[in-house]
Amino acid sequence: MKSMKLLVLITCLGLGSLVYSQIEVGEFGKGINITGKNESFKMNLGFRFQTLMTSDWDVVNDDLSQLENFDPNFLIRRSRIKMKGYAFSPKLQYKVELALSDRDIAASDAEPLLDTRIVLDAVFKWNFYRNFSLWGGQTKLPGNRQRVISSANMQLVDRSILNSRFNIDRDLGLQLRNHNTIGKRIVVREMFAISKGEGRNVRASNLGGLEYTGRVEVLPLGKFKSKGDYSGGSLVREDRLKLSLAATYDYNERAVKSRGNMGSFIRDAQGGFHGKDVHTFFADMMLKYKSWSFMGEYAERWTNNNDPFVYSGNAIIGTIFTGKSIHLQAGYLFKNNIELAARYAGIDTPGVVNGDQQEYRLGLSKYFVGHKLKLQTDIGYLENRTGDDGVSLRMQLDIHF
């Protein structure tokens, strides 16, 4: 009901603004462009959704001849409204992204501290000096590449197990960003963020400490076409080899969730929050040449003294998900815009965390209008150290207006 009211409000505001605005409807997938009187503001309005079909089986005793517990599902994986543009001056940009599907909105914890999870992004970007920009609001932190790549631009149906266990997602705070070109080609980008540390849409005051994130990217062979270093697949077919190398370090002081700013809140029997310093490191790369693409990532999370347990007195009340992970993904795009892609991801955790997994996945995609209209399917095998393995088959249609 809340999401419906919000959608009606956005529609009414949009219609009201059109009375005094210029409207331009571009190509499919490019959204609607609205320009205010005297170009006092600009807005690009878009909508997208993903319909997903999944089929899952348990592999009993790790024997592929024994597939049981067939679990089919159909759902709207994502349904979103996206607005971006500038206000008053092109140097003051903004981005708003709102979630409409139940899968996007549903909170992972039944917590009164969690606000309605409709707002994904609500951020301003002020280019205040040369190549320096100050961002403020809620948006993605400068974490691992796979997470920062939009869910609209993924090479496979969804992200890997590295991302699901180690990513630092969105948060509220400030970010400072800069970029420079050294010589004729080398591009260097620096990003630094100070954020709340509890993730998106938590309306309570700070529960632990703040979160600090720093990232550096180096593109030694120049920029990718169409921001291809943050887009899955080699859809624009780079005529020269392009490479991006990056590293991120994140420190979440007294984090009160099991995965830093993600996962479940850690509370004692009286409902009090308990935190622990959490460190996360990422190293990643993207390489593209003609029809080939390759992405690799490494992630590691640890706590002080390498003790993942959270205590209340002498009692253990929670566990921080610590360990290491690697993710490798490659694809080849044929001339008919059909792409074959493959992924391997593995997680190695301490015995007390007990979260070891390995993921193998093969995907096939047909791009009708790039990432704006595509049909994707993949089949995967998930190997669990404890419990039965799993097989999954997925198919997803993406459409963006």
C-alpha positions as CSV (number, residue, x, y, z in Angstrom):
1,M,0.0,0.0,0.0
2,K,2.8,2.4,0.9
3,S,4.5,1.7,-2.5
4,M,1.3,2.4,-4.3
5,K,0.8,5.7,-2.6
6,L,4.3,6.7,-3.4
7,L,3.9,5.8,-7.0
8,V,0.7,7.9,-7.2
9,L,2.5,10.8,-5.6
10,I,5.4,10.6,-8.1
11,T,3.0,10.4,-11.0
12,C,1.1,13.5,-9.8
13,L,4.4,15.5,-9.2
14,G,5.6,14.4,-12.6
15,L,2.4,15.5,-14.4
16,G,2.5,18.8,-12.5
17,S,6.1,19.5,-13.6
18,L,5.2,18.8,-17.2
19,V,3.0,21.9,-17.4
20,Y,6.0,24.2,-17.3
21,S,8.6,21.8,-18.9
22,Q,9.9,20.6,-22.2
23,I,9.5,16.9,-22.8
24,E,11.7,14.7,-25.0
25,V,11.0,11.1,-25.6
26,G,14.1,9.4,-26.9
27,E,14.9,5.9,-28.2
28,F,13.8,2.8,-26.5
29,G,15.6,2.3,-23.2
30,K,16.7,6.0,-22.9
31,G,13.7,7.1,-20.8
32,I,11.9,10.4,-20.9
33,N,13.8,13.7,-20.6
34,I,12.2,16.6,-18.9
35,T,13.7,20.1,-19.0
36,G,12.5,22.9,-16.7
37,K,11.8,26.5,-17.7
38,N,15.1,28.3,-18.6
39,E,16.8,25.0,-18.1
40,S,16.6,25.4,-14.4
41,F,16.6,21.6,-14.0
42,K,16.7,18.5,-16.0
43,M,15.4,15.0,-15.3
44,N,15.6,11.7,-17.0
45,L,12.8,9.4,-15.9
46,G,13.0,5.7,-16.5
47,F,11.4,2.4,-15.5
48,R,12.6,-1.1,-15.6
49,F,11.6,-4.6,-14.4
50,Q,12.9,-8.1,-14.4
51,T,10.7,-11.2,-14.5
52,L,12.5,-14.3,-13.1
53,M,11.8,-18.0,-13.2
54,T,13.9,-20.3,-11.0
55,S,14.0,-24.1,-10.5
56,D,16.1,-25.5,-7.6
57,W,17.0,-29.1,-6.6
58,D,18.9,-30.6,-3.7
59,V,21.7,-33.0,-4.7
60,V,21.4,-35.7,-2.1
61,N,24.7,-37.0,-0.8
62,D,26.4,-34.9,-3.5
63,D,25.2,-37.5,-6.1
64,L,23.8,-35.8,-9.2
65,S,21.7,-38.9,-9.9
66,Q,19.8,-38.1,-6.8
67,L,18.0,-34.8,-7.3
68,E,15.2,-34.2,-4.8
69,N,13.1,-31.4,-3.4
70,F,12.2,-29.7,-6.7
71,D,11.3,-26.1,-5.9
72,P,10.0,-23.9,-8.9
73,N,9.3,-20.2,-8.5
74,F,8.1,-17.3,-10.6
75,L,8.6,-13.7,-9.3
76,I,9.2,-10.1,-10.2
77,R,12.9,-9.9,-9.2
78,R,13.2,-6.2,-9.6
79,S,10.8,-3.4,-10.5
80,R,12.2,0.1,-10.2
81,I,11.7,3.8,-11.1
82,K,14.8,5.8,-11.7
83,M,15.3,9.6,-11.9
84,K,18.5,11.4,-12.6
85,G,19.5,14.9,-13.8
86,Y,20.6,18.2,-12.4
87,A,19.0,20.9,-10.2
88,F,19.7,24.6,-10.8
89,S,23.2,23.9,-12.3
90,P,24.7,21.0,-14.3
91,K,27.3,20.9,-11.5
92,L,24.7,19.8,-9.0
93,Q,23.4,16.4,-10.2
94,Y,21.1,14.0,-8.4
95,K,19.9,10.4,-8.6
96,V,16.8,8.8,-7.2
97,E,16.0,5.1,-7.5
98,L,12.9,3.6,-6.0
99,A,12.0,-0.1,-5.5
100,L,8.5,-1.4,-6.1
101,S,8.8,-5.2,-6.1
102,D,8.3,-7.2,-2.9
103,R,11.7,-8.8,-3.3
104,D,13.3,-5.4,-3.3
105,I,11.3,-3.9,-0.5
106,A,11.2,-6.8,2.0
107,A,13.5,-6.3,5.0
108,S,15.8,-9.1,6.0
109,D,15.0,-8.4,9.7
110,A,11.7,-7.9,11.4
111,E,13.1,-4.8,13.0
112,P,11.2,-1.6,13.9
113,L,14.5,0.3,13.2
114,L,14.3,-0.5,9.5
115,D,12.4,2.1,7.5
116,T,10.3,1.1,4.5
117,R,12.9,-0.1,2.0
118,I,11.4,1.6,-1.1
119,V,14.3,4.1,-1.4
120,L,17.4,2.6,-3.0
121,D,19.2,5.7,-4.0
122,A,18.6,9.3,-3.0
123,V,21.9,11.2,-3.6
124,F,23.2,14.5,-4.8
125,K,26.5,14.9,-6.6
126,W,28.1,18.3,-6.4
127,N,31.1,19.0,-8.8
128,F,32.5,21.7,-6.6
129,Y,36.1,22.0,-8.0
130,R,37.7,20.7,-11.2
131,N,37.3,16.9,-11.1
132,F,36.3,16.7,-7.4
133,S,32.7,15.8,-6.5
134,L,31.0,15.6,-3.2
135,W,28.2,13.1,-2.9
136,G,25.6,13.1,-0.1
137,G,22.7,10.9,0.8
138,Q,22.0,7.2,0.3
139,T,23.7,5.3,-2.5
140,K,26.2,2.4,-3.1
141,L,29.5,2.6,-1.3
142,P,32.6,2.3,-3.5
143,G,32.9,-1.4,-2.9
144,N,33.5,-4.4,-5.1
145,R,33.0,-4.0,-8.8
146,Q,30.4,-6.7,-9.1
147,R,28.1,-4.9,-6.6
148,V,28.6,-1.4,-8.1
149,I,27.6,-2.7,-11.6
150,S,23.9,-2.1,-11.8
151,S,21.5,-5.0,-11.6
152,A,20.3,-3.7,-15.0
153,N,23.7,-4.5,-16.6
154,M,24.7,-7.9,-15.3
155,Q,26.2,-10.5,-17.5
156,L,24.5,-13.4,-15.8
157,V,21.0,-13.6,-14.2
158,D,22.3,-12.5,-10.8
159,R,25.5,-11.8,-8.8
160,S,27.8,-14.4,-7.3
161,I,28.1,-15.9,-3.8
162,L,31.1,-13.6,-3.2
163,N,28.9,-10.6,-3.6
164,S,26.1,-12.1,-1.5
165,R,28.4,-12.7,1.5
166,F,31.0,-9.9,1.3
167,N,29.5,-6.9,-0.5
168,I,29.1,-3.6,1.4
169,D,26.1,-2.4,-0.5
170,R,24.4,0.9,0.1
171,D,24.6,3.3,3.1
172,L,23.9,6.9,4.2
173,G,26.7,9.4,4.3
174,L,29.1,11.5,2.3
175,Q,31.5,10.5,-0.5
176,L,34.4,12.5,-2.0
177,R,35.4,11.5,-5.5
178,N,38.1,12.6,-7.9
179,H,39.6,11.5,-11.2
180,N,42.6,12.4,-13.3
181,T,44.3,11.5,-16.5
182,I,48.0,10.9,-16.4
183,G,49.7,11.4,-19.8
184,K,47.5,10.6,-22.7
185,R,45.8,7.4,-21.5
186,I,46.2,6.5,-17.8
187,V,43.1,7.2,-15.8
188,V,43.2,7.2,-12.0
189,R,40.0,7.5,-9.8
190,E,40.0,8.0,-6.0
191,M,36.9,7.6,-3.8
192,F,36.4,8.0,-0.1
193,A,33.3,7.6,1.9
194,I,32.1,8.2,5.5
195,S,28.8,6.5,6.2
196,K,26.5,5.5,9.0
197,G,27.5,1.8,9.0
198,E,24.2,0.1,9.3
199,G,23.2,-0.1,5.7
200,R,20.3,1.5,3.8
201,N,17.0,2.7,5.3
202,V,17.8,2.4,9.0
203,R,16.1,5.3,10.6
204,A,17.6,4.9,14.1
205,S,20.5,7.0,15.2
206,N,23.9,5.5,14.9
207,L,24.0,2.1,16.6
208,G,27.7,1.4,16.5
209,G,30.5,3.4,15.0
210,L,30.9,5.0,11.6
211,E,32.0,3.2,8.4
212,Y,35.0,4.4,6.4
213,T,35.6,3.3,2.8
214,G,38.4,4.1,0.3
215,R,38.8,2.9,-3.2
216,V,41.4,3.5,-6.0
217,E,41.0,2.5,-9.6
218,V,43.6,2.6,-12.4
219,L,42.8,2.3,-16.1
220,P,46.3,2.0,-17.7
221,L,45.0,1.7,-21.2
222,G,42.4,4.5,-21.1
223,K,38.7,4.7,-20.6
224,F,36.3,2.0,-21.7
225,K,33.6,2.9,-24.2
226,S,30.2,3.6,-22.7
227,K,31.4,3.1,-19.2
228,G,32.1,-0.5,-20.0
229,D,34.2,-1.1,-16.9
230,Y,30.9,-1.1,-15.0
231,S,28.8,-3.1,-17.4
232,G,28.7,-6.9,-17.9
233,G,29.7,-8.4,-21.2
234,S,31.5,-6.7,-24.1
235,L,28.5,-5.2,-25.9
236,V,30.4,-2.3,-27.5
237,R,33.3,-4.6,-28.6
238,E,36.4,-2.6,-27.7
239,D,38.7,-2.2,-30.7
240,R,41.7,-1.9,-28.3
241,L,42.4,-3.8,-25.1
242,K,41.0,-2.1,-22.1
243,L,41.8,-2.9,-18.5
244,S,40.7,-1.6,-15.1
245,L,42.4,-2.5,-11.8
246,A,41.0,-1.5,-8.4
247,A,41.3,-2.0,-4.7
248,T,38.9,-1.1,-1.8
249,Y,39.4,-1.1,2.0
250,D,36.4,-0.7,4.3
251,Y,36.5,-0.3,8.1
252,N,33.2,-0.5,10.0
253,E,33.7,0.6,13.6
254,R,31.7,-1.4,16.1
255,A,29.5,-2.9,13.4
256,V,26.2,-4.3,14.8
257,K,25.4,-6.6,11.9
258,S,26.7,-10.0,11.1
259,R,28.3,-8.9,7.8
260,G,29.3,-5.3,8.7
261,N,26.5,-3.1,7.3
262,M,24.7,-6.2,6.0
263,G,23.1,-9.3,7.5
264,S,21.2,-9.6,10.8
265,F,21.4,-7.2,13.7
266,I,23.4,-8.7,16.7
267,R,21.4,-8.1,20.0
268,D,21.5,-9.5,23.5
269,A,18.6,-11.0,25.4
270,Q,17.5,-7.5,26.6
271,G,17.5,-6.2,23.0
272,G,20.7,-4.2,23.3
273,F,23.0,-3.9,20.2
274,H,26.6,-5.2,20.4
275,G,29.2,-4.3,17.8
276,K,32.6,-5.3,16.7
277,D,35.2,-3.7,14.4
278,V,34.9,-5.3,10.9
279,H,37.5,-4.9,8.1
280,T,36.8,-5.7,4.5
281,F,39.2,-5.7,1.5
282,F,38.4,-6.0,-2.2
283,A,40.7,-6.3,-5.2
284,D,39.1,-6.5,-8.6
285,M,39.6,-6.1,-12.3
286,M,37.7,-5.8,-15.6
287,L,39.3,-6.6,-19.0
288,K,37.6,-6.3,-22.4
289,Y,38.8,-6.7,-26.0
290,K,36.5,-7.1,-29.0
291,S,33.9,-9.7,-28.1
292,W,35.8,-11.0,-25.0
293,S,35.2,-9.9,-21.4
294,F,36.8,-11.0,-18.1
295,M,36.1,-9.9,-14.5
296,G,37.9,-11.1,-11.4
297,E,37.4,-10.3,-7.8
298,Y,39.0,-11.1,-4.4
299,A,37.3,-10.4,-1.1
300,E,38.4,-10.8,2.5
301,R,36.7,-9.9,5.8
302,W,38.2,-10.1,9.3
303,T,37.8,-8.7,12.8
304,N,40.2,-7.6,15.4
305,N,42.2,-10.6,16.8
306,N,40.6,-12.7,14.1
307,D,37.8,-13.6,16.5
308,P,34.5,-13.7,14.7
309,F,32.4,-14.1,17.8
310,V,30.4,-11.2,19.4
311,Y,30.1,-11.4,23.2
312,S,27.7,-10.1,25.8
313,G,29.7,-10.6,29.0
314,N,31.0,-14.2,28.5
315,A,28.1,-15.3,26.4
316,I,28.4,-15.6,22.6
317,I,25.4,-13.7,21.0
318,G,26.5,-13.5,17.4
319,T,29.1,-14.3,14.7
320,I,30.6,-12.0,12.1
321,F,30.8,-13.7,8.7
322,T,34.6,-13.7,8.1
323,G,36.8,-15.4,5.5
324,K,38.0,-15.0,1.9
325,S,36.4,-15.4,-1.5
326,I,37.3,-15.3,-5.1
327,H,35.1,-14.7,-8.2
328,L,36.1,-15.2,-11.9
329,Q,33.7,-14.6,-14.8
330,A,34.3,-14.5,-18.5
331,G,32.1,-14.2,-21.6
332,Y,32.2,-14.2,-25.4
333,L,29.7,-12.2,-27.5
334,F,28.8,-13.7,-30.9
335,K,28.0,-11.5,-33.9
336,N,24.3,-12.2,-33.5
337,N,24.5,-10.7,-29.9
338,I,24.1,-14.0,-28.2
339,E,26.6,-14.3,-25.4
340,L,28.1,-17.4,-23.7
341,A,29.4,-16.7,-20.1
342,A,30.8,-18.8,-17.3
343,R,31.5,-18.1,-13.6
344,Y,33.4,-19.7,-10.8
345,A,33.2,-18.4,-7.2
346,G,34.5,-19.9,-4.0
347,I,34.2,-19.0,-0.3
348,D,36.7,-20.1,2.4
349,T,35.7,-19.4,6.0
350,P,37.1,-20.3,9.4
351,G,35.7,-23.5,10.9
352,V,33.6,-21.6,13.5
353,V,31.9,-19.6,10.7
354,N,31.3,-22.7,8.6
355,G,30.3,-21.0,5.4
356,D,32.5,-22.7,2.7
357,Q,30.8,-22.9,-0.7
358,Q,31.8,-23.1,-4.4
359,E,29.6,-21.9,-7.3
360,Y,29.9,-23.0,-10.9
361,R,27.6,-21.4,-13.4
362,L,27.1,-21.3,-17.2
363,G,24.9,-18.7,-18.8
364,L,23.4,-17.8,-22.2
365,S,22.1,-14.4,-23.0
366,K,20.4,-12.8,-26.0
367,Y,20.7,-9.0,-26.2
368,F,17.9,-7.5,-28.3
369,V,18.7,-3.9,-27.4
370,G,21.8,-4.2,-25.3
371,H,21.1,-4.4,-21.6
372,K,17.8,-2.6,-22.1
373,L,16.0,-5.6,-23.5
374,K,17.5,-9.0,-23.0
375,L,16.7,-12.6,-22.2
376,Q,19.1,-14.5,-19.9
377,T,19.3,-18.0,-18.7
378,D,21.9,-19.9,-16.6
379,I,22.4,-23.2,-14.9
380,G,24.5,-23.5,-11.8
381,Y,25.9,-26.0,-9.3
382,L,26.4,-24.9,-5.6
383,E,28.8,-27.0,-3.6
384,N,28.4,-26.8,0.2
385,R,30.9,-28.1,2.7
386,T,28.1,-29.0,5.1
387,G,24.7,-30.2,3.9
388,D,23.6,-31.2,0.4
389,D,24.8,-29.5,-2.8
390,G,22.3,-27.7,-5.0
391,V,21.4,-27.3,-8.7
392,S,19.6,-24.3,-10.1
393,L,18.2,-23.3,-13.4
394,R,17.2,-19.6,-13.9
395,M,15.6,-17.6,-16.7
396,Q,15.1,-13.8,-16.6
397,L,13.7,-11.2,-19.0
398,D,14.9,-7.6,-18.5
399,I,13.1,-4.6,-20.0
400,H,14.0,-0.9,-19.5
401,F,12.0,2.0,-20.7
